[in-house]
Amino acid sequence: MPSLILITPTTEPATVPFIVSPGQIPMTVTSTGLAGAESIAIEIQTAEAWDAADDDNGPMTLTATRKQRTMQTPGHYRLVKPETASNAAAQIVY
């Protein structure tokens, strides 16, 4: 399966947009390096705003204990990573 690194390991904040096309469904986002309460938000563009992407379990975030999430809907997404104490990274697999 093809993959693409969106956030290389860093403690710095990062916001990275990406597109999920119909041919890439399902697309999985995975993370490494998150610790404790650190998280990376997954947002989707709606009209002119960015909103939290949701699934059956609520807002989609990557955490130290939930290291992967799968998108089932095409659209314009972005990952929002705040400053972290650890070197955290994220990639997509489709």
N, C-alpha and C positions, 0 to 999 in steps of 0.2 A: 504494500500500500504506500502511495506517495505521502511524504510528510514535508513540512516547512517550519523552520524555527521562526517564531514571531518575536520572542523576547529572549535574547541571549542572557546567560547568568549574570545578574547584576543586583545591587542593592538599591540602585537609583529608580525613581519613578519612571514609568513608561506607559504610553497610550499608543496602541497599534491597531489600525483598522484592517479588516479583511472581508472578503466577499465569499458567501456560500452560494454556489450556483446549484440549480436542480440536479445536475450530473454529479455533484459532489456529496449528495445526501446518502447516508448520514456522514457528517463530519464531526470528528472528535477532537476536542482541545485537551491537551494534557499539560501538567505542570510538574516541575521538580524544584526542590530547595525551599519550599515554604515551610515555616516553622510556627508552632504555637497558634496564635489567632490571626496570623498573616493570611491575606487572601488576594486573589485577582478577580475582579468583576468582569463578567461577560455582558456586554450591552448590545442592543440592536437599534438601528436607526428607524425611527417612525416619523414620517413627514420631515420636519426640520429639527427634531429633537433626538436625543439618545436616551433610551429607557433600558432598565434592567431586562435582560432576556430571561424569560420564565420557561419552566417546564412543569411537569405534574407535581414537582416538589417545591415550587416557588422560585425565587430569583436564582439564576445560575451563577455560581461563583466557584473558583478553584481554591482549595484550602489544603492544609497539611494532611488532612485525613480524607479529603475528597479530591483526588488528583486528576480526575478526568470528568468531562461533561460532553454530551453528544447533542449536536444541533440537528433537528429534523426538518427545519424550515429554511428555505433559501432567503437570503437577505444580506444587508450590509451590517456587519458586526464590528465590534472592537473589544480589545482587552484593555482593562485599566488596572495597572499595577502601581500601588503607592510605594513609597520608600519602604524597604524591608531591611531587617537586621541581617538576614541571610541572602546569599546569592540565589535569587529565584529566577526561573526560566519558564517559557511556555512554547508549545508547538501545536500545529494542527496536523491531523492524520485523516486522509479521505480516500 
